[in-house]
Amino acid sequence: MVAAWAPWVPDPARSANTTVGDLGLLLDAPVHALPGNVPAEHVYHVAVRTAPEDPLLTDGQWAEAAATMMNAAGIAPHGDPWGCRWVAVRHADDHIHIVATKARQDGIQPNLRQDIVRMQRLARQLETRWNLRPLTSGDRTAKRWPTTGETRKASRRHLPESARDQLERTVRTAAASAAGEDDFFARLRSSGVRVTQRVGAQDNAFTGYAVALPGDRDRGDRAVWFAGSSLAYDLSLPRVRERWQVPIPAPEIPPDLLWQTLELNLDVVSGRLGADGPRQGAGDVAALGDLLVVVAENAPSLTGPALRASAAEFERAARAPGHRDLDGEARLLLRSSVRILVSAAESSGRNDTVAFLGFLLALATAVKAAQLWHEEQGYRLQAEAAARTGRPLREAVELVTGASSVGAGTRPRTSGAGPSPLAEVVARAVPAHASAVLVDPAWPVLRERLSALGRHGVSPVSVLAAVAARRELRSAESVAQVLVWRLDGWAAAHSVPLDAEPAAAPQAGAAPAHPPRAIPGSTVGAGHSPGRGADGPTRSR
């Protein structure tokens, strides 16, 4: 215990005659002295933590922090002997827990109005005074995180995420893709969620909506509904409607020009984002967030996970504090890009890998422009969110670069499936490690090994899957390096020169120089099966 409401309060950790139960009785005494019934929820709990890179605070500094926090919250004002009782316990080097009872010693209820705001304001002062990492107080733009009960409920039902998170993503996708209000609600219903709309008492117009997952019920067997504003403040019906203030038609773009058109739009957006003032800039980043959501849903499947992660990271950056205007040039271009993507979702132009790579690079530039705009406005939380978006975007670029780097004469052969991009080989053979492998510095070396397997008529998917299965890869510092080592051992055992030049192309109608060889007991495809002794290297990594 580093501090308490009075200097005489005993510390159970340092006193042989005092237990935690004794301390609890002392804390609760003013509660039991209240006239009438004791309130059911009378405990006030605050955790105060420093960042990992911050200097360690002394017990005296933590005691000062606790006392000033309780003063700021209204629990125990400085100089007031009748304030609430409280104690602060240091559980580790980097944090304390403060526990108080919400009953003053004179029987009056404490004034806790705006307690969190006041404590955050004090925390900013302590960060400056003690040279701690400066944070930014909440700006009311964060999404609503799932409660502990919602998280535990998802865990009990063996679901990967809470109902709140799933609904927030579904509603955001429908709002970003819709061309109008009717289209928005139609998309929600077609996505499989339950929808109810609130009607105004005077004009019978829709004033709000709520969504629920089928089968998600409370203990009373009632459906659990979430209003749009309870998922995120920009998903309330008025904020969703802002997207359709200016009708945006869907331009007719030839499928083979889809990604090039979107790339040109983003080039203009990067130069214009936020140029017309803060309100226009807030609308620009909101429209860019919508585009990221729609791109994640309509991009080539190989990049889907990375782009969905990008959209999730940018979600906070898309909400700038204050008002926003959604009719600027950059916003109109972004909304037009969304309409193009939605209308062309089934077109063959989606599979133009080289053009898609150019679009991704332009998208990364636009996200960087959004980050710089947030920094200029002093929106620290949004700037950090935009910066985090860059990592999964770079992963998507790496994936597309690997898929487009297979040139003539280097395409691996697969059994009956035609040529396969090398990045797809990795995704099929080691799906759990594909993202890490394709951004690993050793990926170019591994790519050459896989190309050589294809040149010699061996299925790289089969061989890579087999050598990867020999031993776990989770503990490897570089999965790509380990796979290179294992492939080298396999090639040495099977006399397959992985560094040899490709053989001359056979004449038309001639048999391939290296016909595919079967893997005994393999269900992956044609090729060799790595093993031990005569069938492969005698040691593994």
matplotlib code that plots the C-alpha trace (Angstrom):
import matplotlib.pyplot as plt

x = [0.0, 1.5, -1.1, -4.5, -7.1, -5.2, -1.6, -2.6, -4.2, -2.4, -0.9, -1.8, 1.4, 3.5, 1.4, 1.2, -1.9, -3.9, -5.5, -7.1, -10.4, -9.7, -8.8, -12.0, -14.0, -12.3, -13.1, -16.7, -17.5, -18.9, -21.1, -22.6, -23.2, -25.4, -29.1, -31.4, -30.4, -26.8, -26.3, -25.6, -22.7, -20.5, -17.0, -15.0, -12.0, -9.3, -6.2, -3.3, -0.5, 2.7, 3.9, 6.6, 9.2, 8.5, 10.9, 10.0, 8.1, 8.9, 6.4, 6.2, 5.4, 2.7, 1.3, 1.1, -0.5, -3.2, -4.0, -4.3, -6.4, -8.8, -8.9, -9.6, -12.3, -14.2, -13.7, -11.4, -10.9, -7.6, -8.1, -11.5, -11.4, -14.8, -14.0, -14.5, -12.0, -9.6, -6.4, -3.8, -1.9, 1.1, 0.8, 3.8, 6.5, 4.3, 0.9, -1.3, -4.9, -7.0, -10.1, -12.5, -16.0, -18.6, -19.8, -18.3, -17.6, -20.2, -22.9, -23.1, -22.8, -19.6, -19.7, -18.4, -19.6, -17.0, -14.6, -12.9, -12.4, -10.9, -8.5, -7.4, -6.7, -4.5, -2.8, -1.6, -0.1, 1.7, 3.1, 4.7, 6.0, 7.6, 8.7, 6.3, 5.0, 2.4, -1.0, -4.1, -7.3, -10.4, -12.0, -15.2, -14.4, -13.5, -15.7, -17.6, -15.5, -17.2, -17.9, -16.4, -19.7, -19.9, -16.4, -17.0, -20.2, -18.4, -15.8, -18.4, -20.0, -16.6, -17.0, -13.9, -15.3, -18.1, -21.5, -20.8, -17.6, -19.3, -22.2, -20.0, -18.1, -21.2, -23.0, -19.8, -19.5, -23.2, -22.9, -19.8, -21.2, -24.8, -26.0, -28.8, -30.9, -33.0, -29.9, -28.3, -31.1, -31.4, -27.7, -28.0, -30.8, -29.1, -26.0, -28.0, -28.5, -31.8, -32.8, -35.4, -36.1, -37.3, -40.1, -40.6, -43.9, -44.7, -43.9, -43.5, -40.0, -37.2, -35.1, -32.8, -32.2, -30.9, -29.3, -29.0, -27.4, -29.7, -29.6, -27.9, -30.2, -29.9, -30.8, -34.5, -34.4, -34.7, -32.8, -29.8, -30.2, -27.5, -28.4, -26.1, -24.7, -23.8, -21.5, -19.6, -20.7, -20.4, -22.8, -25.9, -28.5, -27.9, -24.1, -24.7, -27.1, -24.4, -22.8, -25.8, -26.3, -24.8, -25.9, -22.9, -23.7, -21.7, -19.6, -19.4, -15.8, -14.5, -13.4, -9.9, -9.6, -11.1, -7.9, -6.2, -9.2, -9.2, -5.5, -5.9, -8.7, -6.4, -3.5, -5.8, -7.1, -3.6, -2.9, -6.3, -7.0, -7.8, -6.8, -10.1, -10.1, -10.7, -14.3, -13.6, -10.6, -12.7, -15.1, -12.2, -10.7, -14.2, -14.7, -11.2, -12.2, -15.2, -13.1, -10.8, -13.7, -15.1, -11.7, -11.2, -14.5, -13.9, -10.1, -8.5, -8.8, -5.0, -4.9, -8.2, -6.9, -4.3, -6.7, -9.4, -6.7, -5.9, -9.6, -9.8, -6.7, -7.9, -11.3, -10.3, -8.5, -11.7, -13.3, -11.9, -13.2, -15.8, -18.0, -17.3, -18.4, -18.8, -19.1, -15.5, -13.5, -11.5, -14.6, -16.6, -13.7, -13.5, -17.2, -17.2, -14.4, -16.6, -19.5, -17.2, -15.9, -19.3, -20.8, -17.8, -17.4, -18.0, -16.0, -12.9, -10.9, -10.5, -7.9, -5.5, -2.6, -0.2, -2.9, -4.1, -0.5, -0.5, -3.8, -2.5, 0.5, -1.8, -3.9, -0.9, 0.0, -3.5, -3.4, 0.0, -1.6, -4.4, -1.8, 0.0, -3.3, -4.2, -0.8, -1.2, -4.6, -3.1, -5.3, -2.8, -5.0, -6.2, -2.6, -1.4, -4.3, -3.4, 0.3, -0.7, -2.7, 0.6, 1.8, -1.0, -1.1, 2.6, 1.8, -0.8, 1.7, 4.2, 1.6, 0.7, 4.4, 5.1, 2.2, 3.2, 6.9, 6.6, 7.9, 8.1, 10.0, 9.7, 6.1, 5.8, 3.8, 1.0, -0.8, -3.6, -4.0, -1.9, 0.7, 0.4, 1.9, 4.6, 2.8, -0.2, 2.1, 3.0, -0.6, -1.6, 1.3, 1.7, -1.4, -0.7, 2.6, 2.0, 1.8, 5.0, 6.9, 5.9, 7.2, 10.3, 13.7, 14.5, 11.4, 13.3, 15.7, 12.7, 11.0, 14.0, 13.9, 10.3, 10.8, 13.6, 11.2, 8.7, 11.3, 12.2, 8.6, 8.2, 5.1, 6.4, 3.1, 3.6, 7.3, 6.9, 3.9, 5.8, 9.0, 6.9, 5.1, 8.2, 8.5, 6.7, 7.6, 6.0, 9.3, 11.4, 12.7, 12.6, 10.2, 11.3, 15.0, 14.0, 12.0, 15.0, 17.2, 14.7, 14.2, 18.0, 18.2, 15.4, 16.9, 20.3, 18.7, 16.7, 19.4, 17.3, 19.6, 17.7, 20.2, 20.3, 19.2, 15.9, 16.0, 15.3, 11.7, 10.6, 9.3, 5.6, 4.1, 7.2, 7.1, 8.4, 12.0, 11.1, 7.7, 6.1, 6.9, 4.4, 4.7, 4.0, 1.2, 0.8, -2.6, -1.2, 0.0, 2.7, 6.3, 8.8, 8.2, 10.8, 11.8, 14.7, 17.7, 17.5, 14.4, 15.7, 18.0, 18.8, 18.3, 15.7, 15.5]
y = [0.0, 3.3, 5.7, 5.9, 8.5, 9.0, 8.4, 6.1, 3.5, 0.1, -1.8, -5.5, -6.3, -4.7, -5.4, -8.7, -7.6, -6.4, -8.4, -7.4, -8.1, -5.6, -3.0, -3.7, -3.1, 0.3, 1.3, 0.2, 1.8, 5.1, 3.0, 1.0, 4.2, 5.7, 6.1, 3.7, 0.9, 0.4, 1.0, -2.2, -0.8, 1.4, 0.6, 3.1, 1.5, 3.3, 1.8, 4.2, 2.8, 4.2, 3.2, 0.5, 3.0, 5.4, 5.8, 3.9, 6.0, 5.9, 5.0, 8.6, 9.6, 7.0, 8.2, 11.8, 10.5, 8.6, 11.5, 14.0, 11.6, 11.2, 15.0, 15.4, 12.8, 14.3, 11.3, 13.0, 16.7, 18.1, 19.6, 17.9, 15.6, 14.1, 12.8, 9.2, 6.6, 5.1, 3.2, 2.8, -0.5, -0.9, -4.3, -3.9, -1.4, 0.2, 0.6, 1.1, 0.3, 2.8, 1.6, 3.9, 3.7, 6.1, 7.3, 10.4, 10.2, 12.9, 10.9, 13.1, 11.6, 12.6, 14.8, 12.5, 14.5, 14.5, 12.5, 10.7, 14.0, 15.7, 12.7, 12.6, 16.3, 15.7, 12.8, 15.0, 17.4, 14.5, 13.2, 16.6, 17.0, 13.5, 13.2, 10.4, 9.5, 12.2, 10.9, 12.6, 12.8, 11.2, 13.2, 11.1, 9.6, 6.1, 3.2, 1.5, -1.4, -4.6, -5.0, -7.7, -9.5, -9.4, -10.7, -13.6, -14.4, -14.7, -16.9, -19.2, -19.6, -20.2, -17.2, -15.3, -11.9, -10.3, -9.6, -5.8, -6.1, -8.2, -5.9, -2.8, -4.2, -5.3, -1.9, 0.0, -2.1, -1.5, 2.2, 2.6, 0.6, 1.9, 4.5, 5.7, 5.0, 2.2, 0.6, 0.8, -1.1, -3.6, -4.4, -4.8, -7.3, -9.2, -9.5, -11.7, -9.3, -8.4, -4.7, -2.6, 1.1, 3.8, 6.0, 9.6, 10.4, 13.5, 12.9, 9.1, 9.5, 7.1, 8.6, 5.7, 2.0, -1.0, -4.3, -7.7, -11.0, -13.9, -16.2, -13.5, -13.4, -12.3, -14.3, -13.4, -14.9, -11.5, -10.4, -8.2, -5.0, -2.4, 1.1, 2.3, 5.1, 2.5, 0.8, 3.9, 7.6, 7.9, 5.0, 6.8, 7.3, 11.1, 10.5, 7.6, 9.8, 12.4, 10.1, 10.6, 14.4, 14.7, 11.9, 10.1, 8.2, 5.1, 5.9, 3.2, 2.1, -0.7, -3.6, -3.5, 0.2, -0.3, -0.1, 2.5, 4.8, 4.4, 5.0, 8.3, 9.3, 8.6, 10.6, 13.7, 13.0, 12.8, 16.3, 17.7, 16.0, 18.7, 21.5, 23.3, 23.5, 21.4, 20.6, 19.5, 17.5, 15.7, 14.7, 13.6, 11.2, 9.8, 9.1, 7.5, 5.2, 4.1, 3.4, 1.2, -0.8, -1.4, -2.2, -4.9, -6.5, -6.4, -6.8, -10.0, -12.8, -13.1, -9.6, -9.8, -10.3, -7.6, -5.0, -5.9, -5.2, -1.9, -0.8, -1.8, 0.2, 3.3, 3.2, 5.7, 7.9, 8.2, 10.1, 13.5, 15.5, 18.2, 18.9, 17.6, 18.6, 15.8, 17.7, 18.6, 17.6, 14.9, 13.5, 13.3, 11.5, 9.0, 8.4, 8.0, 5.4, 3.6, 3.5, 2.3, -0.5, -1.6, -1.6, -3.5, -6.0, -8.9, -7.7, -9.5, -6.3, -7.1, -9.7, -7.3, -7.8, -5.2, -2.5, -3.5, -3.0, 0.6, 1.2, -0.1, 2.1, 5.1, 4.1, 4.0, 7.5, 8.7, 7.2, 8.9, 12.2, 11.6, 11.0, 14.2, 16.1, 14.7, 15.7, 19.3, 19.5, 18.1, 15.0, 12.7, 9.6, 9.8, 10.3, 7.3, 5.2, 6.3, 5.4, 1.9, 1.4, 1.5, -1.9, -4.1, -2.0, -2.8, -6.5, -6.3, -4.7, -7.5, -10.1, -8.5, -7.9, -11.6, -12.6, -10.4, -11.2, -14.6, -14.0, -16.2, -19.4, -19.1, -20.1, -23.2, -26.1, -27.6, -30.8, -30.1, -26.5, -24.5, -22.0, -20.6, -17.3, -17.9, -15.9, -18.2, -21.2, -19.9, -19.1, -22.7, -24.5, -22.7, -20.6, -19.9, -18.3, -16.8, -13.2, -13.4, -15.2, -12.7, -9.7, -11.6, -10.3, -13.9, -14.1, -13.3, -16.3, -18.6, -17.4, -18.4, -21.9, -22.3, -21.0, -23.6, -26.4, -25.3, -25.3, -28.9, -30.1, -30.4, -29.1, -26.3, -26.4, -30.1, -29.8, -26.7, -28.1, -31.3, -29.7, -27.2, -30.0, -31.8, -29.6, -26.6, -23.1, -20.9, -20.5, -19.6, -16.1, -16.2, -18.7, -18.0, -18.8, -22.0, -23.0, -22.2, -24.4, -27.3, -27.0, -27.1, -30.3, -31.8, -30.8, -32.3, -35.6, -35.7, -34.4, -31.4, -28.4, -25.4, -22.9, -24.3, -22.3, -23.2, -25.8, -24.8, -24.7, -28.0, -28.0, -27.9, -31.3, -32.6, -34.1, -32.0, -32.4, -33.1, -34.8, -34.3, -37.1, -38.4, -38.1, -41.3, -40.9, -37.1, -35.5, -32.1, -32.6, -34.0, -33.7, -35.2, -36.2, -35.1, -37.5, -38.9, -41.0, -41.9, -39.8, -36.5, -34.7, -36.6, -33.5, -30.8, -27.2]
z = [0.0, -1.1, 0.2, 2.0, 3.1, 6.4, 7.6, 10.4, 8.1, 8.6, 5.6, 5.7, 3.8, 6.5, 9.7, 11.4, 13.3, 10.3, 7.5, 4.2, 5.8, 8.6, 6.0, 4.1, 7.3, 7.8, 4.2, 4.5, 7.9, 6.4, 4.0, 6.9, 8.8, 6.0, 7.0, 5.3, 3.0, 2.0, -1.8, -3.7, -5.7, -3.5, -4.6, -6.7, -8.6, -10.7, -12.3, -13.0, -15.3, -16.9, -20.4, -20.8, -21.9, -18.9, -16.0, -12.8, -10.3, -6.6, -4.0, -3.0, -6.6, -6.8, -3.4, -4.8, -8.0, -6.0, -3.7, -6.5, -8.5, -5.7, -5.3, -9.0, -9.0, -6.1, -3.9, -1.3, -1.9, -0.5, 3.0, 3.5, 6.5, 5.7, 2.2, 1.1, 2.4, -0.1, -0.4, -3.3, -3.8, -6.0, -7.7, -10.0, -11.0, -13.6, -12.0, -8.9, -8.1, -6.1, -4.3, -2.5, -1.1, -2.6, 0.8, 2.5, 6.2, 6.9, 5.2, 2.1, -1.4, -3.2, -6.3, -9.1, -12.1, -14.9, -12.7, -15.6, -17.5, -14.5, -13.8, -17.4, -17.3, -14.2, -15.8, -18.7, -16.1, -14.3, -17.6, -18.3, -14.8, -14.5, -18.2, -19.0, -22.4, -23.3, -24.1, -25.5, -23.5, -25.1, -27.8, -27.9, -31.3, -30.2, -31.0, -28.2, -27.0, -25.9, -22.2, -20.1, -20.1, -23.9, -24.3, -21.9, -23.6, -27.0, -25.3, -23.8, -27.2, -28.9, -31.1, -32.5, -31.5, -29.6, -31.0, -30.7, -32.8, -35.5, -35.8, -35.9, -38.8, -40.6, -40.2, -41.2, -44.4, -45.3, -44.6, -46.7, -49.7, -49.7, -52.3, -50.1, -47.0, -48.5, -49.9, -46.5, -44.7, -47.6, -47.2, -43.5, -43.9, -46.7, -44.4, -42.1, -39.1, -37.6, -38.1, -36.4, -37.3, -34.8, -36.1, -34.9, -33.0, -35.0, -38.7, -38.8, -40.3, -39.3, -36.5, -35.7, -35.9, -34.0, -35.0, -33.5, -34.3, -34.8, -31.8, -29.5, -26.5, -22.8, -19.8, -20.2, -23.7, -25.3, -28.4, -27.6, -29.7, -30.4, -31.5, -34.3, -32.0, -29.4, -31.9, -32.9, -32.8, -36.6, -37.1, -35.7, -38.4, -38.8, -39.3, -41.7, -43.7, -44.2, -46.8, -49.1, -48.9, -52.3, -54.7, -56.2, -59.4, -60.3, -63.3, -66.0, -66.0, -68.3, -66.2, -67.5, -66.3, -62.8, -60.7, -63.0, -62.6, -58.8, -58.7, -60.6, -58.2, -55.2, -56.7, -56.8, -53.3, -51.9, -53.1, -52.1, -48.8, -46.1, -48.4, -48.0, -44.2, -41.1, -41.8, -45.3, -44.1, -41.6, -44.4, -46.6, -44.0, -43.3, -47.0, -47.2, -44.3, -46.3, -49.3, -47.2, -45.9, -49.4, -50.9, -48.2, -49.2, -53.0, -53.4, -54.6, -52.0, -51.4, -49.9, -48.1, -44.5, -44.8, -46.2, -43.6, -41.0, -42.7, -42.6, -38.9, -38.1, -40.0, -38.4, -35.7, -38.2, -40.2, -37.3, -36.7, -33.7, -34.4, -37.4, -40.9, -44.5, -46.9, -50.2, -51.0, -54.1, -52.4, -50.6, -53.9, -55.7, -52.8, -52.8, -56.5, -56.1, -53.7, -56.1, -58.9, -56.7, -55.5, -59.0, -60.5, -57.7, -60.0, -62.9, -64.2, -63.8, -60.2, -61.2, -62.9, -60.5, -61.9, -62.0, -58.5, -57.2, -58.5, -56.8, -53.5, -53.7, -54.3, -51.4, -49.1, -50.3, -49.5, -46.0, -45.4, -46.5, -44.0, -41.2, -42.0, -42.0, -38.6, -37.3, -38.6, -36.8, -33.6, -33.7, -32.1, -31.7, -35.3, -36.6, -34.7, -36.1, -39.7, -39.0, -37.9, -41.1, -43.0, -41.8, -43.1, -46.3, -46.8, -46.3, -49.0, -51.3, -50.5, -51.3, -54.7, -55.5, -54.9, -57.0, -59.9, -59.8, -61.4, -64.9, -68.0, -67.3, -63.6, -63.0, -60.8, -62.2, -60.2, -60.8, -63.2, -61.9, -64.3, -63.3, -59.7, -58.4, -55.8, -53.1, -53.6, -53.3, -49.8, -48.9, -49.9, -48.3, -45.0, -44.6, -40.9, -41.7, -45.1, -44.0, -42.0, -44.8, -47.5, -45.6, -44.3, -45.6, -46.6, -48.8, -52.1, -51.4, -50.6, -53.8, -55.9, -54.3, -55.2, -58.7, -59.2, -58.0, -60.6, -63.4, -62.6, -62.8, -59.0, -57.2, -54.9, -52.9, -52.1, -51.2, -49.2, -47.2, -46.5, -45.3, -43.2, -41.5, -40.3, -37.2, -35.7, -37.1, -34.4, -32.5, -35.5, -35.6, -39.5, -40.9, -44.4, -43.5, -41.8, -44.9, -47.2, -45.0, -45.1, -48.9, -49.4, -47.4, -49.3, -52.7, -51.7, -50.8, -54.1, -56.4, -57.5, -58.2, -56.8, -58.2, -61.8, -64.8, -66.4, -69.1, -72.7, -73.6, -75.3, -78.9, -79.4, -78.6, -77.0, -73.5, -70.6, -69.7, -66.1, -65.8, -62.4, -59.9, -57.4, -53.6, -51.9, -49.4, -50.2, -50.9, -51.7, -55.3, -57.5, -56.4, -53.9, -50.4, -47.9, -45.3, -43.3, -44.3, -47.9, -48.4, -47.1, -44.6, -41.4, -39.2, -39.1, -37.9]

ax = plt.figure().add_subplot(projection="3d")
ax.plot(x, y, z, "-o")
ax.set_aspect("equal")
plt.show()
